[in-house]
Amino acid sequence: MRFLDHLAHLPVAAGTPGELEAYERQVIRITEPLAGLITGEILQASLASETVEHEVETLVKASAKPLKKEGMQGVTGRTASGVAVQITTVYYRRRGQRGTHRRLPGRYAGLVVLGVFEHCTPALAARVRLLAAALSSFEEAHNLLREEGIVLNVKTVRAIADAFAQRARAIEWGAQPLEVGDVAGCQVVISCDGGRLRIRTKKRGPRTKKGRCRYRGVWREPKRFVISVVGPDGRQQRTFTPLIDATLAGPDAMFDLLEQALKRVHIETAKRVLFVADGARWIWTRVQRLRLRLGLRGMVELLDFFPVVEHLNAVAELKKSWSSTQQRRWVKQQRQRLRHGQAQGVVEAVDQLCRGPLSKAVRTQRDYFARNAERLDYPAAKEAGLPIGSGAVESAIRRVINLRLKGASIYWLKPNAEAMLMLRSYFKAGRWNLLKNMANPSFMPAAT
């Protein structure tokens, strides 16, 4: 009743925007404890329901380590309103841990069934992982939650985000079908590339004066792909939300993810499929396998036009005897040839420069053009309304990796980086609800 008394004594009108904001914050502050208590009552009642008890029995039987019922214990949970509530539930411990010097951790199986992780209710955990993916650091997510009256340390924020990504990835690789959209009759563009971030690896030797392990930062290249739909003008269509994903597990793992994503959108029903990327060998050696597995006989392969021009500039710069004007003129001439579909003429022009002491360096560039001559048909792509660049994946690398995982003095443990790559990819692609459904199969959007 005291909540209603507080509300009854609030002013009925505000004279300035500042007063209205103060009143609004006061209403929220007064009603948040009531919302937390109601949530706690619902949580306690849910733990005693037959449905949850049945799921708990199933979970305990399926546990890899035998579990034994320890009895009812009190647990503190935190709700989305930041209120701590007391819950009583059964605690299960691992068999055989008594009588030893080390007590292995057990689990509150009922809370696991209801999605309570790190003592946070599902709504609070959803808020935490969304902030972890959207903001530029776990520290920022921690500070913002603290301003909202929710005190969670940085380690807890990270643990909630990592566990969410791990569950989503496990279900993604499972047999459960996921509806991600249909590309029937559309022009689909697939592109992939690699980014850069630093992984923290332990270093041998004595610990620091503070007792910490020494480490080194090693650069690694996460592989990323983007699947989008374009219209007749080559621009992305808003009717299909792009699919973005990345992994540190290597190119084969990335192409496995890509193949799985293409199957989910029913890529065989697309009107036209374009695979555009730079000239990296790890990409094109696997594209052929992807084409055969998915039966994409008519898939168009194209080199990103702008890296190709960079290679032309590299060839021109090797000719030290040329003036800057001659170099620009030569590059412009080769660009015009590419735009008019004269790729063989470009290969021949580069081949003519393979003379003298710089012949080896020029030959490397010549091999690049000769190896990819069939992927330089830009007029055909333009005529079909397809893009000639992979700007989508370049943008994804910047928004997903560079603005979140890469920076001065930023080092990641590999599992943490893998989890954040997935969270950030789905968030920036606008598919956060899909990720939520993957991590929580029983999640019902209508109930939120």
C-alpha positions as CSV (number, residue, x, y, z in Angstrom):
1,M,0.0,0.0,0.0
2,R,2.9,2.4,0.6
3,F,3.5,2.4,-3.2
4,L,0.0,3.7,-3.8
5,D,0.4,6.2,-1.0
6,H,3.5,7.6,-2.6
7,L,1.8,7.8,-6.0
8,A,-1.2,9.5,-4.5
9,H,0.9,12.4,-3.1
10,L,2.7,13.1,-6.3
11,P,1.8,16.5,-8.0
12,V,-0.8,16.2,-10.7
13,A,0.8,18.8,-13.0
14,A,4.3,20.0,-14.1
15,G,5.2,23.5,-15.0
16,T,8.5,22.9,-16.8
17,P,10.3,20.1,-18.7
18,G,12.6,19.6,-15.8
19,E,9.8,19.2,-13.3
20,L,8.1,16.7,-15.6
21,E,11.3,14.7,-15.9
22,A,11.8,14.7,-12.2
23,Y,8.2,13.5,-11.6
24,E,8.6,10.7,-14.2
25,R,11.8,9.5,-12.6
26,Q,10.1,9.5,-9.2
27,V,7.2,7.4,-10.5
28,I,9.6,4.9,-11.9
29,R,11.6,4.8,-8.7
30,I,8.5,4.2,-6.7
31,T,7.0,1.5,-8.9
32,E,10.2,-0.4,-9.6
33,P,10.2,-2.2,-6.2
34,L,6.6,-3.2,-6.7
35,A,7.5,-4.7,-10.2
36,G,10.4,-6.5,-8.7
37,L,8.3,-8.1,-5.9
38,I,5.6,-9.2,-8.4
39,T,8.3,-10.8,-10.6
40,G,9.7,-12.5,-7.5
41,E,6.3,-14.0,-6.6
42,I,5.8,-15.2,-10.2
43,L,9.3,-16.8,-10.2
44,Q,8.6,-18.5,-6.9
45,A,5.3,-19.9,-8.1
46,S,6.8,-21.0,-11.4
47,L,9.4,-23.1,-9.6
48,A,6.6,-25.0,-7.9
49,S,4.7,-25.7,-11.1
50,E,4.4,-29.2,-12.6
51,T,5.9,-28.1,-15.9
52,V,9.1,-26.7,-14.4
53,E,9.4,-29.7,-12.0
54,H,9.2,-32.1,-15.0
55,E,11.8,-30.1,-16.9
56,V,14.1,-30.1,-13.8
57,E,13.9,-33.9,-13.6
58,T,14.8,-34.2,-17.3
59,L,17.7,-31.8,-16.8
60,V,19.1,-33.6,-13.8
61,K,18.9,-37.0,-15.5
62,A,20.6,-35.6,-18.6
63,S,23.5,-34.0,-16.7
64,A,26.9,-35.3,-17.6
65,K,27.9,-35.3,-13.9
66,P,25.5,-37.2,-11.6
67,L,23.5,-34.7,-9.4
68,K,22.0,-35.3,-6.0
69,K,19.2,-33.3,-4.4
70,E,20.7,-31.3,-1.5
71,G,17.4,-29.7,-0.3
72,M,15.7,-26.3,-0.4
73,Q,18.0,-23.3,-0.2
74,G,17.5,-19.5,-0.4
75,V,18.8,-17.7,-3.4
76,T,18.9,-14.0,-4.2
77,G,17.8,-13.1,-7.7
78,R,17.8,-9.7,-9.4
79,T,14.9,-8.6,-11.6
80,A,14.8,-6.3,-14.6
81,S,13.9,-3.4,-12.4
82,G,17.1,-3.8,-10.4
83,V,15.3,-5.2,-7.3
84,A,16.9,-8.1,-5.4
85,V,14.3,-10.8,-4.5
86,Q,14.7,-13.8,-2.3
87,I,13.8,-17.2,-3.9
88,T,13.7,-20.7,-2.3
89,T,14.5,-23.6,-4.6
90,V,16.1,-27.0,-4.6
91,Y,19.9,-27.1,-4.9
92,Y,21.5,-30.1,-6.6
93,R,25.2,-31.0,-5.9
94,R,27.5,-33.3,-7.7
95,R,27.7,-36.8,-6.2
96,G,30.9,-37.7,-4.4
97,Q,32.0,-34.2,-3.6
98,R,31.5,-34.5,0.2
99,G,34.4,-35.7,2.2
100,T,36.9,-34.1,-0.1
101,H,38.8,-30.9,0.4
102,R,37.2,-29.3,-2.6
103,R,33.5,-28.8,-3.0
104,L,32.5,-28.9,-6.7
105,P,29.8,-26.4,-7.7
106,G,26.3,-27.7,-8.1
107,R,23.3,-26.0,-9.7
108,Y,19.9,-24.6,-9.1
109,A,18.2,-26.7,-11.8
110,G,14.8,-24.8,-11.5
111,L,16.5,-21.5,-12.2
112,V,18.3,-23.0,-15.1
113,V,15.1,-24.2,-16.6
114,L,13.5,-20.7,-16.2
115,G,16.5,-19.0,-17.8
116,V,17.9,-17.3,-14.6
117,F,21.6,-16.9,-15.2
118,E,24.1,-15.4,-12.8
119,H,21.1,-14.6,-10.5
120,C,19.6,-12.4,-13.2
121,T,16.1,-13.0,-14.5
122,P,15.7,-13.5,-18.3
123,A,14.5,-9.9,-18.8
124,L,17.5,-8.5,-17.0
125,A,19.9,-10.8,-18.8
126,A,18.4,-9.8,-22.1
127,R,19.0,-6.1,-21.2
128,V,22.6,-6.9,-20.1
129,R,23.6,-8.8,-23.3
130,L,22.0,-6.2,-25.5
131,L,24.0,-3.4,-23.9
132,A,27.1,-5.6,-24.1
133,A,26.7,-5.9,-27.9
134,A,25.5,-2.4,-28.6
135,L,28.1,-0.4,-26.5
136,S,31.8,-0.2,-27.1
137,S,32.9,-2.1,-24.0
138,F,31.6,-4.3,-21.1
139,E,32.7,-1.4,-18.8
140,E,30.2,1.0,-20.6
141,A,27.4,-1.6,-20.2
142,H,28.3,-1.9,-16.5
143,N,28.2,1.9,-16.0
144,L,24.9,2.3,-17.8
145,L,23.3,-0.5,-15.8
146,R,24.6,1.1,-12.6
147,E,23.0,4.4,-13.6
148,E,19.7,2.5,-13.9
149,G,20.1,1.1,-10.4
150,I,21.3,-2.3,-11.5
151,V,24.7,-3.2,-9.9
152,L,26.5,-6.0,-11.8
153,N,30.3,-6.2,-12.0
154,V,32.0,-6.3,-15.4
155,K,32.8,-10.1,-15.1
156,T,29.1,-10.9,-14.6
157,V,28.2,-8.8,-17.7
158,R,30.7,-10.6,-19.7
159,A,29.6,-14.0,-18.4
160,I,26.0,-13.3,-19.3
161,A,26.9,-12.2,-22.9
162,D,29.2,-15.2,-23.4
163,A,26.7,-17.8,-22.2
164,F,24.0,-16.3,-24.4
165,A,26.2,-16.5,-27.5
166,Q,27.3,-20.0,-26.8
167,R,23.7,-21.2,-26.4
168,A,22.7,-19.5,-29.7
169,R,25.6,-21.0,-31.6
170,A,24.9,-24.5,-30.2
171,I,21.3,-24.3,-31.4
172,E,22.3,-22.8,-34.7
173,W,24.3,-25.9,-35.4
174,G,21.5,-28.2,-34.2
175,A,18.7,-29.7,-36.2
176,Q,16.1,-27.1,-35.3
177,P,15.1,-25.1,-38.4
178,L,15.4,-21.3,-38.2
179,E,13.3,-19.0,-40.4
180,V,15.5,-16.2,-41.5
181,G,13.7,-15.0,-44.6
182,D,13.2,-16.1,-48.2
183,V,15.1,-14.9,-51.3
184,A,12.9,-16.4,-53.9
185,G,13.1,-14.5,-57.2
186,C,15.6,-12.0,-55.7
187,Q,19.2,-11.0,-56.6
188,V,21.4,-12.2,-53.8
189,V,24.9,-10.8,-53.1
190,I,27.4,-12.8,-51.0
191,S,30.6,-11.2,-49.9
192,C,33.3,-12.2,-47.4
193,D,36.5,-10.8,-46.0
194,G,38.8,-10.8,-43.0
195,G,39.3,-8.3,-40.2
196,R,41.9,-7.9,-37.4
197,L,41.9,-8.1,-33.7
198,R,44.3,-9.1,-31.0
199,I,44.0,-12.3,-29.0
200,R,45.5,-12.5,-25.5
201,T,47.8,-15.6,-25.0
202,K,49.7,-16.5,-21.9
203,K,53.4,-16.0,-21.8
204,R,55.9,-18.2,-20.0
205,G,57.8,-16.8,-17.2
206,P,57.3,-15.5,-13.7
207,R,54.2,-13.5,-12.8
208,T,54.2,-9.7,-12.4
209,K,54.7,-8.0,-9.1
210,K,50.9,-7.9,-8.7
211,G,50.7,-11.7,-9.2
212,R,49.3,-11.6,-12.7
213,C,50.2,-13.9,-15.6
214,R,52.2,-12.3,-18.3
215,Y,50.7,-12.3,-21.8
216,R,51.3,-11.3,-25.3
217,G,48.8,-9.8,-27.9
218,V,48.7,-11.8,-31.1
219,W,46.9,-10.5,-34.2
220,R,44.3,-12.8,-35.6
221,E,42.0,-12.5,-38.6
222,P,38.3,-13.2,-38.0
223,K,36.5,-14.3,-41.2
224,R,33.2,-12.6,-41.9
225,F,30.5,-12.9,-44.5
226,V,27.4,-10.8,-45.5
227,I,24.3,-12.0,-47.4
228,S,22.1,-9.3,-48.8
229,V,19.5,-8.7,-51.5
230,V,19.8,-6.0,-54.1
231,G,17.3,-4.4,-56.4
232,P,17.6,-3.7,-60.2
233,D,19.7,-0.6,-59.4
234,G,22.2,-2.6,-57.3
235,R,21.1,-1.1,-54.0
236,Q,20.3,-3.1,-50.9
237,Q,16.6,-4.0,-50.6
238,R,15.0,-3.2,-47.2
239,T,12.6,-6.1,-47.6
240,F,15.3,-8.5,-46.6
241,T,17.4,-8.0,-43.5
242,P,21.1,-8.8,-44.3
243,L,22.7,-11.9,-42.6
244,I,26.0,-11.2,-41.0
245,D,28.2,-13.6,-39.1
246,A,31.9,-14.1,-38.3
247,T,34.2,-16.6,-36.6
248,L,37.8,-17.0,-35.5
249,A,37.8,-20.7,-36.2
250,G,39.3,-20.3,-39.7
251,P,38.1,-20.1,-43.3
252,D,36.6,-23.6,-43.4
253,A,34.4,-22.9,-40.4
254,M,33.3,-19.5,-41.9
255,F,32.3,-21.2,-45.1
256,D,30.4,-23.8,-43.2
257,L,28.5,-21.0,-41.4
258,L,27.9,-19.4,-44.8
259,E,26.6,-22.6,-46.4
260,Q,24.2,-23.2,-43.5
261,A,22.9,-19.6,-43.8
262,L,22.4,-19.9,-47.5
263,K,20.4,-23.1,-47.0
264,R,18.2,-21.4,-44.5
265,V,17.3,-18.6,-47.0
266,H,16.6,-21.2,-49.7
267,I,19.3,-19.8,-52.0
268,E,18.3,-22.2,-54.8
269,T,15.2,-20.2,-55.3
270,A,17.0,-16.9,-56.0
271,K,16.8,-15.3,-59.4
272,R,20.5,-14.5,-59.5
273,V,23.5,-15.0,-57.1
274,L,26.6,-12.9,-57.0
275,F,29.7,-13.8,-55.0
276,V,31.9,-10.7,-54.8
277,A,35.2,-10.4,-52.8
278,D,38.8,-9.4,-53.1
279,G,41.4,-11.7,-54.6
280,A,42.4,-13.6,-51.4
281,R,43.1,-17.2,-52.3
282,W,41.4,-18.6,-49.2
283,I,38.1,-17.2,-50.5
284,W,38.1,-18.4,-54.1
285,T,39.5,-21.9,-53.4
286,R,36.4,-22.5,-51.2
287,V,33.8,-20.9,-53.4
288,Q,33.9,-23.7,-55.9
289,R,33.2,-26.2,-53.2
290,L,30.3,-24.0,-52.0
291,R,28.9,-23.8,-55.5
292,L,28.9,-27.6,-55.9
293,R,27.4,-28.3,-52.5
294,L,24.5,-25.9,-53.0
295,G,24.1,-26.6,-56.8
296,L,24.6,-22.9,-57.7
297,R,25.7,-23.5,-61.3
298,G,24.8,-20.0,-62.4
299,M,26.4,-18.1,-59.6
300,V,28.4,-15.1,-60.8
301,E,31.9,-14.6,-59.4
302,L,33.4,-11.1,-59.3
303,L,36.4,-9.4,-57.9
304,D,35.8,-6.3,-55.9
305,F,36.6,-3.5,-58.4
306,F,38.3,-1.2,-55.9
307,P,41.0,-3.6,-54.7
308,V,41.6,-4.4,-58.4
309,V,42.4,-0.7,-59.0
310,E,44.7,-0.7,-56.0
311,H,46.7,-3.6,-57.7
312,L,46.9,-1.5,-60.8
313,N,48.3,1.4,-58.8
314,A,50.8,-0.9,-57.3
315,V,52.0,-2.0,-60.8
316,A,52.3,1.6,-61.9
317,E,54.3,2.6,-58.8
318,L,56.8,-0.1,-59.6
319,K,57.8,1.8,-62.7
320,K,60.1,4.4,-61.1
321,S,61.1,5.7,-64.5
322,W,57.5,7.0,-65.1
323,S,56.4,10.4,-63.9
324,S,53.3,10.6,-61.7
325,T,51.3,11.8,-64.7
326,Q,52.4,8.7,-66.7
327,Q,51.4,6.4,-63.8
328,R,48.0,8.0,-63.5
329,R,47.4,7.9,-67.2
330,W,48.3,4.2,-67.4
331,V,46.1,3.3,-64.4
332,K,43.2,5.2,-66.0
333,Q,43.6,3.4,-69.3
334,Q,43.5,0.0,-67.6
335,R,40.4,1.0,-65.5
336,Q,38.6,1.9,-68.7
337,R,39.5,-1.5,-70.1
338,L,38.1,-3.2,-67.1
339,R,34.8,-1.2,-67.3
340,H,34.5,-2.2,-70.9
341,G,35.1,-5.9,-70.3
342,Q,38.6,-6.0,-71.7
343,A,40.2,-8.0,-68.9
344,Q,42.6,-9.8,-71.2
345,G,43.9,-6.5,-72.4
346,V,44.8,-5.6,-68.8
347,V,46.6,-8.8,-68.3
348,E,48.6,-8.2,-71.5
349,A,49.4,-4.6,-70.5
350,V,50.8,-5.8,-67.1
351,D,52.7,-8.6,-68.8
352,Q,54.5,-6.1,-71.0
353,L,56.0,-4.5,-67.9
354,C,57.6,-7.7,-66.7
355,R,61.0,-6.7,-67.7
356,G,64.2,-5.6,-66.0
357,P,65.1,-5.8,-62.3
358,L,61.4,-5.3,-61.2
359,S,60.1,-8.2,-63.3
360,K,59.5,-10.4,-60.3
361,A,57.4,-7.9,-58.5
362,V,55.4,-7.1,-61.6
363,R,55.0,-10.8,-62.4
364,T,53.3,-11.2,-59.0
365,Q,50.8,-8.6,-59.9
366,R,50.4,-10.1,-63.4
367,D,49.6,-13.5,-61.9
368,Y,46.9,-11.9,-59.7
369,F,45.1,-10.6,-62.8
370,A,45.7,-13.7,-64.9
371,R,44.4,-15.9,-62.1
372,N,41.2,-13.9,-61.7
373,A,40.6,-12.9,-65.4
374,E,37.2,-14.7,-65.4
375,R,36.1,-12.6,-62.4
376,L,36.6,-9.2,-64.0
377,D,33.5,-9.1,-66.1
378,Y,32.2,-5.8,-64.7
379,P,30.0,-4.8,-67.7
380,A,27.9,-8.0,-67.3
381,A,27.4,-7.3,-63.6
382,K,26.4,-3.7,-64.2
383,E,24.0,-4.8,-66.9
384,A,22.3,-7.3,-64.6
385,G,21.9,-4.6,-61.9
386,L,24.6,-6.2,-59.6
387,P,27.2,-4.2,-57.5
388,I,30.8,-4.4,-58.5
389,G,32.1,-3.9,-55.0
390,S,31.9,-5.5,-51.6
391,G,31.1,-2.4,-49.6
392,A,28.6,-4.3,-47.5
393,V,31.3,-6.6,-45.9
394,E,33.7,-3.7,-45.5
395,S,31.1,-1.8,-43.6
396,A,30.3,-4.8,-41.5
397,I,34.0,-5.2,-40.6
398,R,34.2,-1.6,-39.5
399,R,30.9,-1.6,-37.4
400,V,31.3,-5.1,-35.9
401,I,35.0,-5.6,-35.4
402,N,36.8,-2.2,-35.6
403,L,34.4,-0.3,-33.4
404,R,34.0,-3.0,-30.8
405,L,36.8,-5.6,-30.8
406,K,39.8,-3.7,-32.2
407,G,41.6,-0.8,-30.6
408,A,44.5,0.4,-28.5
409,S,45.3,-1.9,-25.6
410,I,42.3,-4.1,-26.4
411,Y,43.1,-7.9,-26.0
412,W,40.6,-10.7,-26.1
413,L,40.5,-14.3,-24.9
414,K,39.5,-16.3,-27.9
415,P,36.2,-17.6,-26.5
416,N,35.2,-14.1,-25.5
417,A,36.0,-12.7,-28.9
418,E,34.1,-15.5,-30.6
419,A,31.0,-14.8,-28.5
420,M,31.2,-11.0,-29.1
421,L,31.6,-11.5,-32.9
422,M,28.3,-13.3,-33.0
423,L,26.5,-10.9,-30.7
424,R,27.7,-7.8,-32.5
425,S,27.0,-9.3,-36.0
426,Y,23.4,-10.1,-35.3
427,F,22.9,-6.8,-33.5
428,K,24.3,-4.7,-36.3
429,A,22.5,-6.7,-38.9
430,G,19.2,-5.9,-37.2
431,R,18.5,-9.6,-36.4
432,W,18.7,-9.5,-32.6
433,N,15.3,-11.1,-32.2
434,L,16.5,-14.0,-34.3
435,L,19.5,-14.5,-32.0
436,K,17.2,-14.4,-29.0
437,N,15.1,-17.1,-30.5
438,M,18.2,-19.2,-31.2
439,A,19.4,-18.9,-27.6
440,N,15.9,-19.3,-26.0
441,P,13.9,-21.6,-28.3
442,S,10.8,-21.3,-26.0
443,F,10.9,-17.5,-26.2
444,M,7.6,-16.0,-27.3
445,P,7.8,-12.5,-28.8
446,A,4.1,-11.9,-28.2
447,A,4.6,-12.3,-24.4
448,T,7.3,-9.6,-24.1
